[in-house]
Amino acid sequence: MAERFRITLAQLNPTVGDVAGNADLARKVWAQGREAGADLVALPEMFIAGYNAQDLVMKPAFQRDVMTHIEALARDCADGPALAIGAPYAEGAALYNAYLILKDGQIASRVLKHHLPNETVFDEVRIFDSGPLGGPYSLGDVRIGSPICEDAWHEDVAETLAETGAEFLLVPNGSPYYRGKFETRMNHMVARVIETELPLIYLNMVGGQDDQVFDGASFGLNPGGKLAFQMPAFDAEVCHVDLERKPEGWRIVEGDKGLHAEPYAQDYRVMVQGLRDYMRKTGFKKVLLGMSGGIDSALVATIATDALGAENVRCVMLPSEYTSQASLEDAEACANALGVRYDYVPIKQGRDAITDTLAPLFEGTTPDLTEENIQSRLRGLLLMGLSNKFGEMLLTTGNKSEVAVGYATIYGDMAGGYNPIKDLYKMRVFETCRWRNANHSDWMMGPEGRVIPENIITKAPSAELRDDQKDSDSLPDYPELDAMLEILVDQDGAIEDCVAAGFDRDVAKKIEHLVYISEYKRFQSAPGPRLTKSAFWLDRRYPIANRWRDPS
């Protein structure tokens, strides 16, 4: 009978800072592994602390708390399979991103991350020390190499492990989603398998943390790069994976191969999961939002309903004299289709009071953007009042196009604790609404069918802060605007790149100027789920006071 080695893979959702809770999750999955006859129970990178914990792991008291729970885990999990868990690990004055192997009541082995990512959302160089290149750890007569996340994106760590006797690679990860990320991961892992001729198991966590959502999708590759198994994306799941020793070495026994959803489904799942976990991990139960009758608030209301259930969502229409009858009807129709609470709070009385209060100071001036923004800020005031009174977190509803060029009122429609569509350009908002109307999955808590009325999708976008206002009065049409923003923001391109793509130079320079002068707004804006490598927050960090403009 062939020799087998069983690994219980725990593709789970830790909570940053909940050391005791994360340790309890580890205990439970270890018990499942013991029941299944596992030799090793494996958890992802930095699992005990949660990821990405940023500067929290530098706090000495936090480090001590982590080690207290690690030592307790080792004692509690002494009688059974080894437990591999990611943790911050202090040694003298150094702090490492470590993978600890607990066996026989103690830390039997430790792997220290060598390559520290210092790009996009990662800032590990300023937090951790780089560990040395090392060899594999042993469990019985099996030698395992564990490059930690970024270490598997470089050939030297895996090659060193193979040269020093590793028989297969187990890669623990805290790898967050961005559009197209899975293909990038797979390409790197296939390269490691081909270089080392060793099987590789890639274990990723799931769940949302601030702006990042970890998408799981753990998998195994046999030599040659052949896919042996693939776990579902986004779902917390425990999987028992067997390796069989053959004359040519260990091979992963083939298992289920989960399929990946289409890109719009993945993005939508990220927005739903990001909000759901942000609520759960910060302690909020319910949300509210301003329901304008426009497409952005309709999509946010739908995401919130899918994330939390209709009973936990309140939509508030705050009309002025500029709010069209169509917007009133569309907002109510969408709220009714979703089954959420819908409140109607006119702002005329409050706006009149503010106008009268400011009249002596505004005397002799011409009404302009100031008066328009008062409407938006009054709505923010009223929504925050409801939030404070009823303990419901206010969601803000600005899409990436608006966030980029500052087409939003600070302390007005930007007020709120979380923005589910912050990294979604306007044209993609339209397509996402169409996609959601045509699709439903079991992870959505909202109703099936057409929940966003067609008129919301097809009518011209407007802030409705003055008569007959359209977004296109002050911005290029959204297909043109989004295309320029993708060049200037996502691709970090130049004005010349916009011109080469067929756009007017003066218009491109205006958009570039709006992007730069809106930095102070983004600095104060709510977080939202990251869908791309160019999301506004940790991916893109620009100075607020900045006079540079592309001279071309």
VENNOR-V296843 format. One record per residue. N is the residue number from 1. PHI is phi in radians with two decimals (999 if undefined). OMEGA is omega in radians with two decimals (999 if undefined). D_FIRST is the distance of its C-alpha to the first C-alpha in whole Angstrom. Layout:
N;PHI;OMEGA;D_FIRST / N;PHI;OMEGA;D_FIRST
//
This chain:
1;999;-3.09;0 / 2;-1.16;3.08;4 / 3;-1.29;-3.11;7 / 4;-2.19;3.05;9 / 5;-2.32;-3.08;13 / 6;-1.86;3.07;15 / 7;-2.03;3.00;19 / 8;-1.61;-3.13;21 / 9;-1.63;-3.11;24 / 10;-1.90;3.09;28 / 11;-1.53;-2.95;30 / 12;-2.07;-3.02;33 / 13;-2.06;3.12;37 / 14;-1.37;3.09;38 / 15;-2.03;-3.13;42 / 16;-1.00;3.08;44 / 17;1.51;3.14;45 / 18;-1.54;-3.03;44 / 19;-1.09;-3.14;42 / 20;-1.14;3.13;41 / 21;-1.13;3.11;40 / 22;-1.15;3.09;38 / 23;-1.12;3.10;36 / 24;-1.13;3.06;36 / 25;-1.04;3.12;34 / 26;-1.10;3.11;32 / 27;-1.05;-3.10;31 / 28;-1.13;-3.12;31 / 29;-1.27;3.06;28 / 30;-1.09;3.11;26 / 31;-1.10;3.08;27 / 32;-1.11;3.12;25 / 33;-1.12;3.11;22 / 34;-1.07;3.12;22 / 35;-1.09;-3.11;22 / 36;-1.53;3.12;19 / 37;1.34;-3.13;17 / 38;-1.27;3.00;18 / 39;-1.60;-3.10;17 / 40;-2.57;2.99;21 / 41;-1.91;-3.02;23 / 42;-2.04;3.06;25 / 43;-2.02;-3.06;29 / 44;-1.28;3.11;31 / 45;-0.99;3.02;34 / 46;0.91;-3.00;37 / 47;-1.10;-3.05;36 / 48;-1.13;-3.14;37 / 49;-1.57;-2.91;41 / 50;1.47;-3.03;40 / 51;-2.49;0.16;41 / 52;-1.69;-3.04;43 / 53;-1.44;3.08;45 / 54;0.89;-3.02;48 / 55;-1.28;3.12;50 / 56;-0.98;-3.08;49 / 57;-1.25;3.12;46 / 58;-1.45;-3.10;49 / 59;-1.36;-3.07;51 / 60;-0.98;-3.14;50 / 61;-1.11;3.10;50 / 62;-1.18;3.11;47 / 63;-1.04;3.13;45 / 64;-1.15;3.13;46 / 65;-1.11;3.09;45 / 66;-1.02;-3.09;42 / 67;-1.18;3.06;41 / 68;-1.04;-3.14;42 / 69;-1.31;3.06;39 / 70;-1.10;3.14;36 / 71;-1.11;3.09;37 / 72;-1.16;3.09;37 / 73;-1.04;-3.13;34 / 74;-1.05;3.13;32 / 75;-1.17;-3.06;33 / 76;-1.22;-3.07;32 / 77;-1.91;-3.07;29 / 78;-1.34;-3.02;28 / 79;-1.75;-3.12;26 / 80;2.76;-3.08;23 / 81;-1.17;3.00;21 / 82;-1.15;3.12;23 / 83;-2.13;3.11;26 / 84;-1.87;-3.04;27 / 85;-2.51;3.11;31 / 86;-1.39;-3.07;34 / 87;-2.80;2.90;37 / 88;-1.25;-3.03;40 / 89;-2.34;-3.13;40 / 90;-1.64;3.11;43 / 91;-2.48;-3.01;44 / 92;1.15;3.12;47 / 93;-1.55;-3.08;49 / 94;-1.66;3.08;46 / 95;-2.26;-3.06;45 / 96;-2.10;2.87;41 / 97;-1.49;-2.92;39 / 98;-2.11;2.98;36 / 99;-2.10;-3.01;32 / 100;-1.80;3.13;32 / 101;-1.84;-3.10;28 / 102;-1.69;-3.09;29 / 103;-2.71;3.09;27 / 104;1.00;3.02;28 / 105;1.46;-3.10;31 / 106;-2.59;3.01;32 / 107;-1.36;-3.06;32 / 108;-1.42;-3.13;29 / 109;-2.61;3.05;30 / 110;-2.50;3.09;32 / 111;-1.97;-3.10;32 / 112;-1.98;-3.07;36 / 113;-1.07;-3.08;37 / 114;-1.69;-3.13;39 / 115;-1.59;-3.10;40 / 116;-1.78;-3.12;42 / 117;-1.15;-3.11;43 / 118;-2.43;-3.09;47 / 119;-2.65;-3.13;48 / 120;0.76;-3.06;48 / 121;-1.50;-3.03;48 / 122;-1.77;-3.09;46 / 123;-2.45;-2.96;48 / 124;-1.30;-3.12;46 / 125;-1.08;-3.12;47 / 126;-1.45;-3.07;50 / 127;-1.85;-3.01;48 / 128;-1.92;2.94;45 / 129;-1.61;3.14;45 / 130;-1.41;3.08;42 / 131;-1.40;3.14;40 / 132;-1.33;2.94;39 / 133;-1.14;-3.07;36 / 134;-2.39;-3.12;33 / 135;-1.72;-3.12;30 / 136;-1.35;2.97;26 / 137;-1.85;-3.05;25 / 138;-1.98;2.94;22 / 139;-2.18;-2.97;20 / 140;1.13;3.12;18 / 141;-1.77;3.13;17 / 142;-1.84;-3.10;17 / 143;-1.90;-3.00;21 / 144;-2.09;3.04;22 / 145;-1.86;-3.12;25 / 146;-2.20;2.97;28 / 147;-1.15;-3.07;31 / 148;-1.55;3.02;33 / 149;0.78;-3.07;34 / 150;-0.98;3.13;37 / 151;-1.06;3.13;35 / 152;-1.46;3.09;33 / 153;-1.56;3.13;36 / 154;-2.17;-3.01;37 / 155;-1.34;-2.96;35 / 156;-1.19;-3.09;35 / 157;-1.14;-3.13;33 / 158;-1.11;3.14;30 / 159;-1.13;3.09;31 / 160;-1.09;3.11;32 / 161;-1.09;3.13;28 / 162;-1.12;-3.11;26 / 163;-1.19;-3.12;29 / 164;-1.78;2.92;28 / 165;1.89;3.10;24 / 166;-1.06;-3.12;23 / 167;-1.76;2.95;20 / 168;-2.78;-3.08;20 / 169;-1.97;3.03;24 / 170;-2.06;-3.00;24 / 171;-1.87;3.07;28 / 172;-1.46;-3.02;30 / 173;-2.33;2.80;33 / 174;-2.17;-2.98;36 / 175;-1.95;-3.08;37 / 176;-1.39;-3.11;40 / 177;-1.25;2.64;41 / 178;-2.55;-3.05;44 / 179;-1.00;3.14;44 / 180;1.52;-3.05;42 / 181;-1.14;-3.03;40 / 182;-1.06;3.14;36 / 183;-1.10;3.11;37 / 184;-1.11;3.09;38 / 185;-1.01;-3.08;35 / 186;-1.04;-3.14;32 / 187;-1.06;3.12;34 / 188;-1.16;-3.09;34 / 189;-1.22;3.07;30 / 190;-1.06;3.11;30 / 191;-1.06;3.14;32 / 192;-1.14;-3.14;30 / 193;-1.15;-3.13;27 / 194;-1.16;-3.14;28 / 195;-1.17;-3.03;30 / 196;-1.67;-3.04;27 / 197;1.05;3.11;24 / 198;-2.00;2.98;22 / 199;-1.10;-3.12;21 / 200;-2.39;3.06;23 / 201;-2.00;-3.10;24 / 202;-1.85;-3.10;27 / 203;-1.99;-3.11;28 / 204;-2.09;3.09;32 / 205;-1.50;3.06;34 / 206;-2.20;3.01;36 / 207;1.91;-3.12;40 / 208;-1.71;3.06;43 / 209;-2.50;-3.08;45 / 210;0.99;-3.11;49 / 211;-1.60;-3.02;49 / 212;-1.80;3.03;45 / 213;-2.17;3.14;42 / 214;-1.60;-2.91;39 / 215;-1.82;3.07;37 / 216;1.08;3.13;33 / 217;1.01;3.13;31 / 218;-1.10;-3.06;28 / 219;-2.70;3.08;26 / 220;-2.28;3.13;23 / 221;-2.19;3.01;23 / 222;-1.62;3.12;21 / 223;-0.88;-3.01;22 / 224;1.66;3.13;25 / 225;1.50;-3.12;26 / 226;-1.33;3.13;24 / 227;-1.22;-3.14;24 / 228;-1.71;3.08;21 / 229;-2.76;3.09;23 / 230;-2.63;3.14;26 / 231;-1.46;-3.10;28 / 232;-1.11;3.01;31 / 233;-1.40;2.99;34 / 234;1.33;-3.09;36 / 235;-1.52;2.97;34 / 236;-1.22;-3.05;33 / 237;-2.74;3.05;30 / 238;-1.96;-3.06;26 / 239;-2.33;3.10;23 / 240;-1.70;-3.06;20 / 241;-1.98;3.12;18 / 242;-1.82;2.93;14 / 243;-1.99;-3.11;13 / 244;-2.11;3.14;10 / 245;-1.45;3.12;10 / 246;-1.97;3.12;11 / 247;-0.96;-3.12;13 / 248;-1.56;3.12;16 / 249;2.12;-3.12;15 / 250;-1.25;3.05;14 / 251;-2.37;3.10;15 / 252;-1.33;3.06;16 / 253;-1.24;-3.05;14 / 254;-1.12;3.13;18 / 255;-2.42;-3.12;20 / 256;-1.12;3.11;23 / 257;-2.16;-3.13;26 / 258;-1.15;3.14;29 / 259;-1.59;3.09;32 / 260;-1.57;3.12;35 / 261;-1.29;3.10;39 / 262;-1.15;-3.07;42 / 263;-0.97;-3.14;44 / 264;-1.14;3.11;46 / 265;-1.16;3.13;44 / 266;-1.13;3.12;42 / 267;-1.02;-3.10;46 / 268;-1.14;3.10;47 / 269;-1.08;3.12;44 / 270;-1.09;3.14;44 / 271;-1.14;3.09;48 / 272;-1.18;-3.10;47 / 273;-1.15;3.13;44 / 274;-1.05;3.12;46 / 275;-1.18;-3.11;49 / 276;-1.04;-3.11;47 / 277;-1.29;3.08;45 / 278;-1.05;3.10;49 / 279;-1.12;-3.08;50 / 280;-1.09;-3.04;48 / 281;-1.45;3.05;47 / 282;-1.82;3.03;51 / 283;1.66;3.10;52 / 284;-1.40;3.13;54 / 285;-1.96;-3.03;53 / 286;-2.26;3.10;56 / 287;-2.27;2.93;57 / 288;-2.41;3.10;61 / 289;-2.72;3.03;62 / 290;-1.34;-3.10;65 / 291;-1.80;-2.98;65 / 292;-1.62;-2.96;67 / 293;1.63;3.09;67 / 294;-1.64;-2.99;65 / 295;-1.29;-3.10;62 / 296;-1.15;-3.14;61 / 297;-1.18;3.08;61 / 298;-1.12;3.13;60 / 299;-1.19;3.12;57 / 300;-1.09;3.10;56 / 301;-1.07;3.13;57 / 302;-1.19;3.09;54 / 303;-1.04;-3.13;52 / 304;-1.08;3.13;53 / 305;-1.16;3.10;53 / 306;-1.16;-3.11;49 / 307;-1.42;-2.91;48 / 308;-2.12;-3.04;50 / 309;1.62;-3.05;51 / 310;-1.04;-3.08;55 / 311;-1.19;-3.10;56 / 312;-1.93;-3.08;56 / 313;-2.19;3.05;57 / 314;-2.10;3.05;61 / 315;-1.89;-3.07;63 / 316;-2.18;3.02;67 / 317;-1.56;-3.12;69 / 318;-2.12;-2.98;72 / 319;-1.37;2.95;75 / 320;-2.06;3.11;78 / 321;-1.19;3.14;80 / 322;-1.60;3.14;78 / 323;-1.29;-3.08;76 / 324;-1.31;3.06;76 / 325;-1.07;3.11;76 / 326;-1.07;3.12;73 / 327;-1.14;3.10;71 / 328;-1.04;-3.11;72 / 329;-1.22;-3.11;70 / 330;-1.16;-3.14;67 / 331;-1.07;-3.13;66 / 332;-1.17;3.13;67 / 333;-1.11;3.13;65 / 334;-1.16;3.12;62 / 335;-1.06;3.13;62 / 336;-1.18;3.11;62 / 337;-1.12;3.12;60 / 338;-1.39;-3.12;57 / 339;1.42;-3.10;59 / 340;-1.67;3.05;59 / 341;-1.19;-3.12;63 / 342;-2.30;3.13;65 / 343;-1.97;-3.09;68 / 344;-2.13;-3.05;72 / 345;-2.28;3.13;73 / 346;-1.10;-3.08;76 / 347;-1.84;-3.02;77 / 348;-1.02;-3.08;81 / 349;-1.09;3.12;83 / 350;-1.15;3.13;81 / 351;-1.16;3.10;81 / 352;-1.07;-3.14;85 / 353;-1.12;3.13;85 / 354;-1.18;3.12;83 / 355;-1.05;3.12;86 / 356;-1.13;-3.13;89 / 357;-1.11;-3.09;88 / 358;-1.55;-3.05;87 / 359;-0.91;-3.14;90 / 360;-1.07;-3.13;93 / 361;-1.42;-3.11;90 / 362;-1.56;-3.06;89 / 363;-1.01;3.12;93 / 364;1.55;3.11;94 / 365;-1.79;3.13;91 / 366;-1.70;3.09;89 / 367;-0.97;-3.11;86 / 368;-2.63;-3.12;83 / 369;-1.04;-3.14;79 / 370;-0.99;-3.12;80 / 371;-1.17;3.08;81 / 372;-1.12;-3.10;78 / 373;-1.21;3.07;76 / 374;-1.03;3.10;77 / 375;-1.05;-3.13;76 / 376;-1.11;-3.11;73 / 377;-1.24;3.06;73 / 378;-1.15;3.08;75 / 379;-1.08;3.09;72 / 380;-1.07;3.11;69 / 381;-1.06;-3.10;72 / 382;-1.18;3.13;71 / 383;-1.15;3.09;68 / 384;-1.18;3.05;67 / 385;-1.09;3.08;69 / 386;-1.11;3.12;67 / 387;-1.04;-3.13;64 / 388;-1.14;-3.06;66 / 389;-1.19;-3.00;67 / 390;-1.91;3.09;64 / 391;1.20;3.13;61 / 392;-1.76;-3.12;60 / 393;-1.28;3.12;59 / 394;-1.40;3.04;61 / 395;-1.65;3.02;59 / 396;-1.73;-2.86;60 / 397;-2.26;-3.13;60 / 398;-1.41;3.09;61 / 399;-1.39;-3.04;59 / 400;-1.14;3.11;58 / 401;-1.07;3.14;61 / 402;-1.21;3.13;64 / 403;-1.05;-3.09;62 / 404;-1.15;-3.01;62 / 405;-1.81;3.07;66 / 406;1.29;3.13;67 / 407;-1.43;-3.12;68 / 408;-2.85;-3.07;68 / 409;-1.79;3.10;70 / 410;-1.16;-3.03;69 / 411;1.20;3.08;69 / 412;-2.10;3.13;70 / 413;-1.26;3.02;67 / 414;-1.48;3.14;65 / 415;-1.13;3.10;65 / 416;2.59;-3.07;61 / 417;-1.72;-3.09;58 / 418;-2.79;-3.13;56 / 419;-2.22;-3.07;56 / 420;-1.11;-3.08;53 / 421;-1.99;-3.06;54 / 422;-1.07;-3.08;55 / 423;-1.91;-3.11;53 / 424;-2.07;3.09;54 / 425;-1.11;-3.01;57 / 426;-1.01;-3.13;59 / 427;-1.13;3.09;59 / 428;-1.31;3.01;55 / 429;-1.04;3.12;56 / 430;-1.00;-3.09;58 / 431;-1.17;3.12;55 / 432;-1.16;3.08;53 / 433;-1.10;3.11;55 / 434;-1.10;3.13;55 / 435;-1.10;-3.11;51 / 436;-1.15;3.09;51 / 437;-1.09;-3.08;53 / 438;-1.76;-3.02;51 / 439;-2.37;3.05;48 / 440;-2.63;3.13;46 / 441;-2.34;-3.07;43 / 442;-1.22;3.09;42 / 443;-1.49;3.07;42 / 444;-1.61;-3.13;46 / 445;-1.59;3.12;48 / 446;-1.49;-3.09;51 / 447;-1.28;3.04;52 / 448;-1.35;2.98;51 / 449;1.62;-3.07;53 / 450;-1.39;-3.11;56 / 451;-1.65;3.11;57 / 452;-1.89;-3.08;59 / 453;-0.96;-3.09;62 / 454;-1.04;-3.11;63 / 455;-1.12;3.08;66 / 456;-1.11;-3.09;64 / 457;-1.34;-2.99;62 / 458;-1.66;-3.08;65 / 459;-1.34;-3.12;68 / 460;-1.19;3.14;69 / 461;-1.11;3.12;68 / 462;-2.69;3.04;71 / 463;-1.37;3.13;71 / 464;0.92;3.08;74 / 465;-1.88;3.02;76 / 466;-2.70;-3.10;79 / 467;-1.07;3.01;81 / 468;0.93;-3.12;79 / 469;-1.42;3.03;76 / 470;-2.30;3.09;73 / 471;-0.99;-3.08;71 / 472;-1.23;3.06;72 / 473;-1.13;-3.06;75 / 474;-2.10;3.14;74 / 475;-2.27;2.97;71 / 476;-1.06;3.04;70 / 477;-0.97;-2.97;68 / 478;-1.04;3.07;64 / 479;-1.01;3.13;63 / 480;-1.26;-3.13;65 / 481;-1.07;-3.10;65 / 482;-1.09;3.14;61 / 483;-1.11;3.10;60 / 484;-1.21;3.12;63 / 485;-1.15;3.09;61 / 486;-1.11;3.09;57 / 487;-1.24;-3.02;59 / 488;-1.32;-3.06;61 / 489;-1.76;-3.05;58 / 490;-1.19;-3.11;55 / 491;-1.67;-3.10;55 / 492;0.95;-3.06;58 / 493;-1.49;-3.06;60 / 494;-1.96;3.06;64 / 495;-1.00;3.14;67 / 496;-1.05;3.10;67 / 497;-1.17;3.07;63 / 498;-1.14;3.13;65 / 499;-1.11;3.13;68 / 500;-1.09;3.11;66 / 501;-1.45;3.05;64 / 502;1.78;-3.10;67 / 503;-1.68;3.12;68 / 504;-1.14;-3.07;72 / 505;-1.06;-3.11;72 / 506;-1.13;3.10;74 / 507;-1.16;3.12;72 / 508;-1.09;3.14;69 / 509;-1.17;3.07;71 / 510;-1.10;-3.14;72 / 511;-1.14;3.09;68 / 512;-1.03;3.14;67 / 513;-1.07;3.13;70 / 514;-1.09;3.11;69 / 515;-1.05;-3.09;65 / 516;-1.20;-3.07;67 / 517;-1.34;3.13;69 / 518;-1.65;-3.09;67 / 519;-1.05;-3.10;65 / 520;-1.14;3.09;66 / 521;-1.22;-3.13;66 / 522;-1.11;3.13;62 / 523;-1.06;-3.11;62 / 524;-1.82;-3.04;63 / 525;-1.51;3.14;61 / 526;-1.22;3.04;58 / 527;-1.24;3.08;55 / 528;-2.78;-3.03;53 / 529;-1.17;-3.11;49 / 530;-1.44;3.13;48 / 531;-1.93;-3.07;47 / 532;-2.35;3.08;48 / 533;-1.45;-3.13;48 / 534;-2.22;3.14;52 / 535;-1.23;3.10;52 / 536;-1.35;2.95;56 / 537;2.80;-3.09;55 / 538;-1.43;-3.13;52 / 539;-1.22;-3.01;52 / 540;-2.28;-3.03;55 / 541;-2.11;-3.12;57 / 542;-2.06;3.09;61 / 543;-1.18;3.11;64 / 544;-1.32;3.06;66 / 545;-1.51;-2.99;70 / 546;-2.68;-3.12;69 / 547;-1.69;-3.10;72 / 548;-1.26;2.98;70 / 549;-2.38;3.14;70 / 550;-1.00;-3.07;69 / 551;-1.30;-3.06;72 / 552;-1.29;999;71
//
